[in-house]
Amino acid sequence: MTTRTVLVGLGWSGREIWLPRLLGRDDYDVVAGVDPDPACRAAFTAATGRPAFADPGALDTGQADLAVVAVPNHAHAPVARTLLLRGLATFVEKPVCLTTDEAGLLADAEQMGGVPLLAGSAFRYRSDVTELARLVPALGRVRNVGLSWIRARGVPQAKGWFTHRALAGGGVLFDLGWHLLDVLDALVGPVTFEQIAAVTTDDHVNEADRAAAWRHDRPAPEGTADVEDTVRAFMVAGGGLSVGLRASWATHTATHDVTTVRVEGTAGTATLRCTFGFSPHREPRSRITHVRAGRVSDIQVPAEPVGAEYDRQLSALRTLLAAPSSRGRAIAGAHRIVAAVEAIYAAANTSLVPAGPAEIKAGER
């Protein structure tokens, strides 16, 4: 049985990530598209033979099983809320919402609509992240997790909506940092942060030669970006766990893009070095190093095509769609992440911000 799917948002993400994968699968049937841009709608209909609408309100939700929301950040929560209230199960790519208040509205809409909200970073479905997660129990009690995603030149859609706070919510923290925090959740489970120190900088975001040319974004209107291109944070949780996070859209020294996830425990350390995302400036292969009592082991990670994690996520969505127990889980995770994002931004404006558990933790996994 196929999942009848509406793709809401036909920009770069909808066009380059979701539509080709949905069309390439036998278990999904793309029945309609939604985008306010007439050119995007025309291109969608030409490629699929299916109708495209300017507004989600024009959809016949009874003719679909799932909506995949790939609109600009500021529209994620309003669009998802509308669809949920109309009784259509909805998947929202990151960032699911921009504030904890929006997370609360989505939780209410999911309950009132009686259908699940699905969400989560695709990167938790990477084979190397899965292999790293398999090693975590052998590391003993986890003491520190280091999360880092550094691009050489990767400012997305320079001077477009992606780099304006009112439309994107923030900069690299919402873009790359959300993925890293979601992977943290996948590796160690829900985390309550008690203290956060952080700094954000914007040294490169307005430099034209730092743009992610590989994205092939449409020309953006002139304007000055008002978001950060780099975030550095150190977070302390209960039970002796600390988390270091760094994300950068551009740097002076990097020649290619590197993602590093390091988990340190009382019985060993495991480190994944790879490249998340679609940039062509990649690590040659994913590598996991396991260190225990001075002995170093290299863990083999099978090579896979760039973007394979999105195919796995689509498979997982069908399973979650059919499981009543999935309702409430995604929004609880999104609430935890956006609360942490809010606390990091607040900490970046001071030297140290105490954050009580009620501010960071929202629900159980």
C-alpha positions as CSV (number, residue, x, y, z in Angstrom):
1,M,0.0,0.0,0.0
2,T,1.4,3.4,-1.0
3,T,1.5,6.5,1.1
4,R,-0.3,9.3,-0.7
5,T,1.9,12.3,-0.1
6,V,1.6,16.1,-0.6
7,L,4.9,18.0,-0.9
8,V,4.5,21.4,0.7
9,G,7.4,23.7,-0.4
10,L,9.0,23.4,-3.8
11,G,12.2,25.3,-3.2
12,W,15.7,23.9,-3.0
13,S,14.9,21.4,-0.2
14,G,11.6,20.2,-1.8
15,R,13.1,20.1,-5.3
16,E,16.5,18.6,-4.6
17,I,16.0,16.4,-1.6
18,W,12.4,15.3,-1.2
19,L,10.8,15.2,-4.6
20,P,13.3,12.9,-6.4
21,R,13.3,10.5,-3.5
22,L,9.5,10.4,-3.3
23,L,9.2,9.9,-7.0
24,G,11.8,7.1,-7.0
25,R,10.0,4.9,-4.5
26,D,7.1,2.5,-5.0
27,D,5.8,2.9,-1.5
28,Y,5.1,6.7,-1.9
29,D,2.7,8.3,-4.3
30,V,3.1,12.1,-4.8
31,V,-0.4,13.3,-5.3
32,A,0.0,17.1,-5.1
33,G,2.4,20.0,-4.5
34,V,2.1,23.3,-2.8
35,D,4.1,26.5,-3.3
36,P,3.2,30.2,-3.7
37,D,5.6,30.6,-6.6
38,P,3.8,30.0,-10.0
39,A,7.1,28.9,-11.6
40,C,7.7,26.3,-8.9
41,R,4.2,25.0,-9.3
42,A,4.5,24.7,-13.1
43,A,7.8,22.8,-12.8
44,F,6.3,20.4,-10.3
45,T,3.3,19.7,-12.5
46,A,5.5,19.2,-15.5
47,A,7.7,16.7,-13.6
48,T,4.9,14.8,-11.9
49,G,1.7,15.3,-13.8
50,R,0.1,16.2,-10.5
51,P,-1.7,19.4,-9.5
52,A,0.1,22.1,-7.5
53,F,-1.6,24.7,-5.3
54,A,-0.6,28.1,-4.1
55,D,-1.9,27.5,-0.5
56,P,-2.2,24.5,1.7
57,G,-5.8,25.4,2.4
58,A,-6.7,24.4,-1.2
59,L,-5.7,20.8,-0.5
60,D,-8.3,18.0,-0.2
61,T,-6.7,16.4,2.8
62,G,-9.0,13.4,2.4
63,Q,-7.0,12.5,-0.7
64,A,-3.7,12.3,1.1
65,D,-2.1,10.3,3.9
66,L,0.9,12.5,4.6
67,A,2.2,16.0,4.0
68,V,6.0,16.6,3.8
69,V,6.7,20.2,4.8
70,A,9.8,21.8,3.2
71,V,8.9,25.5,3.4
72,P,11.2,28.3,4.7
73,N,11.9,28.1,8.5
74,H,9.4,30.7,9.6
75,A,6.5,28.9,7.9
76,H,7.2,25.5,9.3
77,A,5.1,25.7,12.4
78,P,2.1,27.7,10.9
79,V,1.9,25.4,7.9
80,A,2.3,22.2,10.0
81,R,-0.3,23.4,12.5
82,T,-2.8,24.1,9.7
83,L,-2.4,20.7,8.2
84,L,-2.5,18.9,11.6
85,L,-5.7,20.6,12.5
86,R,-7.2,19.5,9.2
87,G,-6.5,15.9,10.1
88,L,-3.5,15.3,7.8
89,A,-0.4,13.6,9.3
90,T,2.5,15.9,8.8
91,F,6.3,15.5,8.5
92,V,8.3,18.7,9.1
93,E,12.0,18.9,8.3
94,K,14.3,20.7,10.7
95,P,13.9,23.2,12.3
96,V,10.5,22.0,13.3
97,C,9.7,25.3,15.0
98,L,11.5,28.4,16.0
99,T,10.4,28.9,19.6
100,T,9.1,26.8,22.5
101,D,5.8,28.6,22.1
102,E,5.5,27.3,18.6
103,A,6.3,23.8,19.9
104,G,3.4,24.1,22.3
105,L,1.1,25.1,19.5
106,L,2.1,22.2,17.4
107,A,1.7,19.8,20.3
108,D,-1.9,21.1,20.8
109,A,-2.6,20.8,17.0
110,E,-1.4,17.2,17.0
111,Q,-3.7,16.3,19.8
112,M,-6.7,18.2,18.4
113,G,-6.2,16.9,14.9
114,G,-5.8,13.3,16.0
115,V,-2.9,12.6,13.6
116,P,0.8,12.4,14.2
117,L,3.4,15.1,13.7
118,L,6.6,13.5,12.5
119,A,10.0,15.1,12.5
120,G,13.7,14.6,13.2
121,S,17.0,15.1,11.5
122,A,17.8,12.6,8.7
123,F,21.3,12.3,10.0
124,R,20.3,10.1,12.8
125,Y,19.6,7.6,10.0
126,R,23.1,7.6,8.6
127,S,24.8,4.2,8.8
128,D,27.9,5.7,10.5
129,V,25.8,7.4,13.1
130,T,23.9,4.1,13.7
131,E,27.3,2.3,14.1
132,L,28.4,5.0,16.6
133,A,25.2,4.6,18.5
134,R,25.8,0.8,18.7
135,L,29.2,1.5,20.4
136,V,27.9,3.9,23.0
137,P,26.8,1.2,25.6
138,A,30.4,-0.2,25.5
139,L,31.8,3.2,26.5
140,G,30.4,3.0,30.0
141,R,28.9,6.1,31.6
142,V,29.0,8.9,29.1
143,R,30.9,11.9,30.4
144,N,31.3,14.2,27.4
145,V,29.9,14.5,23.9
146,G,31.6,16.7,21.3
147,L,29.5,17.8,18.3
148,S,31.2,19.7,15.5
149,W,30.2,20.6,11.9
150,I,32.6,22.9,10.2
151,R,32.2,24.0,6.6
152,A,35.0,25.7,4.5
153,R,32.6,27.8,2.5
154,G,29.0,27.0,3.1
155,V,26.8,30.0,3.9
156,P,23.4,29.0,2.4
157,Q,21.5,31.3,0.2
158,A,23.7,34.3,1.1
159,K,21.7,37.4,1.7
160,G,18.4,35.5,1.2
161,W,15.8,34.4,3.7
162,F,18.2,31.8,5.2
163,T,20.4,34.6,6.6
164,H,17.7,36.9,8.0
165,R,16.6,36.2,11.6
166,A,13.0,37.2,11.1
167,L,12.6,34.4,8.4
168,A,15.1,31.8,9.5
169,G,14.9,32.2,13.3
170,G,18.7,32.3,13.5
171,G,21.7,31.3,11.6
172,V,24.0,28.3,11.7
173,L,22.6,27.1,15.1
174,F,19.2,26.5,13.6
175,D,20.7,25.1,10.4
176,L,23.6,22.8,11.3
177,G,23.2,23.0,15.1
178,W,19.7,21.5,15.1
179,H,21.0,18.4,13.2
180,L,23.8,18.0,15.8
181,L,21.4,18.3,18.8
182,D,19.1,15.7,17.2
183,V,22.0,13.3,16.8
184,L,22.9,13.9,20.4
185,D,19.4,12.8,21.4
186,A,19.7,9.7,19.2
187,L,23.0,8.8,20.9
188,V,22.4,9.4,24.6
189,G,18.7,10.1,24.9
190,P,16.9,13.2,26.3
191,V,19.3,15.6,28.0
192,T,18.5,18.3,30.6
193,F,21.1,21.1,30.5
194,E,21.7,23.0,33.7
195,Q,24.3,25.5,32.6
196,I,25.3,26.9,29.2
197,A,28.1,29.1,28.1
198,A,28.1,30.2,24.4
199,V,29.3,32.7,21.9
200,T,28.1,33.4,18.4
201,T,30.0,35.3,15.6
202,D,29.2,36.7,12.2
203,D,32.6,37.2,10.6
204,H,31.9,35.6,7.2
205,V,28.1,35.6,6.7
206,N,28.2,38.7,4.5
207,E,31.2,37.7,2.4
208,A,30.0,36.7,-1.1
209,D,32.8,34.2,-1.6
210,R,31.7,32.2,1.5
211,A,28.4,31.2,-0.1
212,A,27.5,27.5,-0.6
213,A,27.8,27.6,-4.4
214,W,27.0,23.9,-4.6
215,R,23.4,24.6,-3.5
216,H,22.6,26.4,-6.8
217,D,20.3,28.7,-4.9
218,R,18.3,31.2,-6.9
219,P,19.6,34.8,-6.8
220,A,18.7,36.4,-3.6
221,P,17.7,40.0,-3.0
222,E,20.3,42.5,-1.8
223,G,20.4,42.9,1.9
224,T,22.7,42.4,5.0
225,A,22.5,39.2,6.9
226,D,21.7,39.5,10.5
227,V,22.4,36.0,11.8
228,E,25.5,34.2,13.1
229,D,27.7,32.0,10.9
230,T,29.5,30.3,13.9
231,V,28.3,29.1,17.2
232,R,30.4,27.7,20.1
233,A,28.7,26.3,23.2
234,F,29.5,24.3,26.2
235,M,26.6,22.8,28.1
236,V,26.5,21.0,31.4
237,A,23.8,18.5,32.2
238,G,22.9,16.6,35.3
239,G,24.8,13.5,36.3
240,G,28.2,14.8,35.2
241,L,27.6,15.0,31.4
242,S,29.0,17.8,29.4
243,V,28.4,18.6,25.7
244,G,30.5,20.8,23.5
245,L,28.9,22.1,20.3
246,R,30.5,24.0,17.4
247,A,29.0,24.7,14.1
248,S,30.4,27.0,11.3
249,W,29.1,27.9,7.9
250,A,32.6,29.2,6.9
251,T,36.1,29.3,8.3
252,H,39.6,30.5,7.4
253,T,41.5,27.3,7.7
254,A,39.2,24.5,6.4
255,T,39.6,23.1,2.9
256,H,36.7,20.8,3.1
257,D,33.6,20.2,5.3
258,V,34.1,18.0,8.4
259,T,31.6,16.7,10.9
260,T,32.9,15.2,14.1
261,V,30.9,13.4,16.8
262,R,33.0,12.2,19.8
263,V,31.5,10.3,22.7
264,E,33.7,9.9,25.8
265,G,32.7,7.5,28.5
266,T,34.2,5.9,31.6
267,A,35.2,2.8,29.6
268,G,36.3,4.3,26.4
269,T,35.9,6.9,23.6
270,A,34.4,6.6,20.1
271,T,34.8,9.3,17.5
272,L,33.1,9.6,14.2
273,R,34.7,11.8,11.5
274,C,32.7,12.3,8.3
275,T,30.8,15.0,6.4
276,F,27.1,15.5,6.9
277,G,25.0,17.0,4.2
278,F,25.4,17.4,0.4
279,S,28.5,19.5,0.1
280,P,31.0,18.1,-2.5
281,H,33.9,19.2,-0.3
282,R,33.8,16.0,1.8
283,E,35.9,13.7,3.9
284,P,37.1,10.8,1.6
285,R,35.2,8.3,3.8
286,S,33.5,8.0,7.2
287,R,35.7,6.8,10.0
288,I,35.0,5.7,13.5
289,T,37.9,5.3,16.0
290,H,37.3,3.4,19.2
291,V,39.8,3.9,22.0
292,R,39.8,1.7,25.1
293,A,42.6,1.4,27.7
294,G,45.1,2.8,25.2
295,R,44.1,0.5,22.4
296,V,42.9,2.1,19.2
297,S,40.5,0.3,16.9
298,D,39.2,1.5,13.6
299,I,35.6,0.5,13.0
300,Q,34.6,-0.2,9.4
301,V,31.8,1.9,8.1
302,P,30.3,0.8,4.8
303,A,30.4,3.4,2.1
304,E,27.0,4.7,1.0
305,P,25.7,7.3,-1.5
306,V,25.4,10.9,-0.4
307,G,21.9,11.4,0.9
308,A,21.1,7.7,1.6
309,E,19.9,8.8,5.1
310,Y,16.9,10.6,3.6
311,D,15.8,7.3,1.9
312,R,16.0,5.6,5.3
313,Q,14.1,8.4,6.9
314,L,11.3,7.9,4.4
315,S,11.2,4.2,5.2
316,A,11.0,5.1,8.9
317,L,8.2,7.6,8.4
318,R,5.9,4.9,7.0
319,T,6.6,2.8,10.1
320,L,5.9,5.8,12.4
321,L,2.8,6.8,10.5
322,A,1.3,3.4,11.3
323,A,2.3,3.4,15.0
324,P,-0.1,5.1,17.4
325,S,2.7,5.3,20.0
326,S,4.6,7.7,17.7
327,R,2.2,10.5,18.5
328,G,3.7,13.1,20.7
329,R,7.3,11.8,20.5
330,A,8.5,14.0,17.7
331,I,7.2,17.3,19.1
332,A,8.7,16.4,22.5
333,G,12.1,16.0,20.9
334,A,11.6,19.2,18.9
335,H,10.6,21.1,22.1
336,R,13.9,19.9,23.8
337,I,16.0,21.0,20.9
338,V,14.4,24.5,20.4
339,A,14.5,25.1,24.1
340,A,18.3,24.3,24.0
341,V,18.6,26.6,21.0
342,E,16.9,29.4,22.9
343,A,19.1,28.9,25.9
344,I,22.3,28.9,23.7
345,Y,21.3,32.2,22.1
346,A,20.5,33.7,25.5
347,A,23.9,32.5,26.8
348,A,25.6,34.0,23.9
349,N,24.4,37.4,25.1
350,T,26.0,36.9,28.6
351,S,28.8,34.9,30.0
352,L,26.9,32.1,31.7
353,V,23.1,31.5,31.9
354,P,21.7,29.1,34.5
355,A,18.9,27.1,32.8
356,G,16.6,25.2,35.1
357,P,15.4,21.8,34.0
358,A,11.9,23.0,33.2
359,E,13.3,25.4,30.6
360,I,15.2,22.7,28.7
361,K,13.4,19.4,29.2
362,A,10.0,18.9,27.6
363,G,8.4,15.5,28.0
364,E,9.8,12.1,27.8
365,R,11.2,10.4,24.8
